[in-house]
């Protein structure tokens, strides 16, 4: 499957669509984590009330998971790759100096200003050359 390749300018222009999607994705992930934390303390042989609460939580988790998947698909339809749901990390496939790389952006950053080699990941982020 061929992926769209981005220039830095194209990646930055796409942030107008990617940023709000990633804000929703990160928010959904936080809500899911909060709900999962509520499930853990429920005892296995609990009352009808507890079972009802558990069913509600599980239903909410399922709904959030479906919405999360849909939002991630929207980002990927734009050609970007969601890399981390907690940080709102997104990679844009690109070629710099003849090498395949990912232009790397994280929610909260104003612009795409970093890249990393495909095999390096976030830890290998470097400033985009001028």
Buried (B, 14 or more C-beta within 10 A) or exposed (E): EEEEBBBBEBBBEBBEBBBEBBBBBBBBBEBBEEBEEBEEEEEEEEEEEBEEBBEEBEEBBEEBEEBBEEBBEBBEEBBBBBBBBEBBBBBBBBEBEEEEBBBBBBBEBEEBBBBBBEEBBBEBBBEBEE
